[in-house]
Amino acid sequence: MFFVLSKTLGIMLLPVNFLLGIGLIGVILLLTRFAALGRRLMAASLLLLVVCAFSPLGNVLLYALEQRFPPWDASRGAPDGIIVLGGSIEPDLSIAHGMPVVHSAPDRIIAAAALARKFPNARLVFTGGSANLISNDAREADFAGDIFESLGIPKSRLIIERRSRNTVENAEFSKALVNPKPGERWLLVTSGYHMPRSVGLFRKAGFDVEAYPVDWRVSKAFGFATLAAEGLVRTDLGMREWIGLVAYHLAGKTDDWLPGPVTH
């Protein structure tokens, strides 16, 4: 049920979808005796979309998340394992075109491959299935091996987890797959803005990980977007993570509202 709600209600609450919905309701109301309310809703929708597109809102939302975890400290020595979260590969497009298609967050895979080369004894895990509400045969993990091999990492080294649909299942299924031993050090590679929620979910699953944030989206908190699409994407990304942090904590899937680093 939580997965279904995240793919329905959660998507509807994203700023762009929500505001477009409000504007559409306003248009419909123009045809009724509530035309005055309709005009107000349309005006509010347009104004708030402009705010989301061009104000620093998206930067502020993302910057707070991306700055939560510092860069990984390599001085403590080699890790025992590396986990890279899915979210980069488009499985439907990959099937349609007969080759891996990386749509977003390529830094996750690039950084994981670089780490795997640097630490040849570390176990390497890719976790990612399908995030589609209606399941099909397309899975991210089915194409990960080819991408890693093109980056110099043999497929035989890659441990594949292909059943997970979201970050909760990334954590739970990865732990069951690799059975980490006490004292082992595992790196978690994912986007900086996604790291707080991811670490919180792995901790709740009983899998202690060290954050290796990548895929930075902003360099400062109060930057202004020059293209509307950029601002809207940042606002949606940031709001999605903040909604997810609240929802997962209320559902008991994380122990903290905003998970952060642990001092060793």
Summary of the structure (lengths in Angstrom):
residues: 264
radius of gyration: 20.2
end to end distance: 36.6
largest distance: 70.5
contacts: 848
relative contact order: 0.17
helix: 52%
strand: 10%
